[in-house]
Amino acid sequence: MMKKVFIISSVRDASKEFKTKLENYVQNLESLGYILHLPHRDTNQNNTGYEICKENFEAIKKSDEVHVFYNSKSRCACFQKRITNNKLMFLN
């Protein structure tokens, strides 16, 4: 069974460099067979804030692990860390 991983990270405040680093990490795990949910790629960012949070919450509930690329400026990342019961792995 492949592990499902949700990535908590900045979306709106993320620099291009940050997103590139994150996408490289995701590509590496996907090449190893992991199933990943990367919010800026996999969550509809055109939805309302509530709908975005709801979609991410559902993806977190379905995940086996949650990996965190922490950014202290991100409001959503703090919220997402509070709603997960999964094993958290901080990557930076």
VMD Tcl script that draws the C-alpha trace (Angstrom):
set ca {
  {0.00 0.00 0.00}
  {1.37 3.39 -0.99}
  {1.56 6.05 1.70}
  {-0.54 9.16 1.24}
  {1.21 12.35 2.28}
  {-0.27 15.82 2.70}
  {2.18 18.72 2.44}
  {1.54 21.74 4.67}
  {3.19 24.81 3.21}
  {2.65 28.41 2.24}
  {0.69 29.03 -0.93}
  {-0.02 32.73 -1.27}
  {3.15 34.00 0.41}
  {5.49 31.40 -1.07}
  {8.39 32.63 -3.17}
  {9.20 31.00 -6.50}
  {12.36 29.54 -4.92}
  {10.32 28.06 -2.05}
  {7.79 26.49 -4.45}
  {10.58 25.03 -6.60}
  {12.23 23.45 -3.55}
  {8.87 22.07 -2.46}
  {8.01 20.71 -5.91}
  {11.41 18.98 -6.13}
  {10.73 17.31 -2.77}
  {7.28 16.21 -3.96}
  {8.61 14.86 -7.27}
  {11.20 12.83 -5.39}
  {8.59 11.22 -3.12}
  {6.21 10.60 -6.03}
  {9.03 8.85 -7.92}
  {9.30 6.52 -4.90}
  {5.60 5.69 -5.16}
  {4.13 8.02 -2.54}
  {0.78 9.70 -3.26}
  {1.05 13.38 -2.41}
  {-1.36 16.26 -1.95}
  {0.40 19.57 -2.54}
  {-2.05 22.41 -1.84}
  {-0.85 24.93 -4.43}
  {-1.06 22.18 -7.05}
  {-3.91 19.97 -5.84}
  {-6.33 22.25 -3.98}
  {-8.57 24.58 -6.00}
  {-7.09 27.97 -5.04}
  {-9.95 29.80 -6.78}
  {-12.42 28.64 -4.12}
  {-13.41 30.67 -1.07}
  {-11.14 30.49 1.98}
  {-13.65 28.21 3.67}
  {-13.78 25.82 0.70}
  {-9.98 25.72 0.48}
  {-9.73 24.84 4.18}
  {-12.46 22.22 3.82}
  {-10.74 20.60 0.83}
  {-7.39 20.56 2.64}
  {-9.01 19.17 5.80}
  {-10.48 16.27 3.82}
  {-7.12 15.56 2.19}
  {-5.38 15.64 5.59}
  {-7.90 13.16 7.02}
  {-7.16 10.75 4.14}
  {-3.38 11.02 4.51}
  {-1.06 8.68 6.38}
  {1.52 11.38 7.07}
  {1.71 15.15 7.04}
  {4.98 16.79 6.03}
  {5.45 20.42 6.98}
  {7.48 23.05 5.14}
  {7.05 25.64 7.84}
  {6.75 29.34 7.09}
  {5.93 31.56 10.08}
  {4.10 34.01 7.77}
  {1.57 31.40 6.66}
  {-1.81 31.63 8.38}
  {-3.18 28.40 6.93}
  {-0.16 26.30 7.86}
  {-0.76 27.02 11.56}
  {-4.42 26.04 11.21}
  {-3.62 22.86 9.27}
  {-1.11 21.71 11.88}
  {-3.85 21.93 14.53}
  {-6.37 19.79 12.66}
  {-4.18 16.80 11.94}
  {-3.84 13.69 14.04}
  {-1.30 12.28 11.63}
  {2.37 11.93 12.22}
  {3.94 15.30 11.51}
  {7.34 15.56 9.86}
  {8.93 19.03 9.84}
  {11.22 19.43 6.86}
  {12.88 22.76 7.58}
}
mol new
graphics top color blue
foreach p $ca { graphics top sphere $p radius 0.5 }
foreach p [lrange $ca 0 end-1] q [lrange $ca 1 end] { graphics top cylinder $p $q radius 0.2 }
display resetview
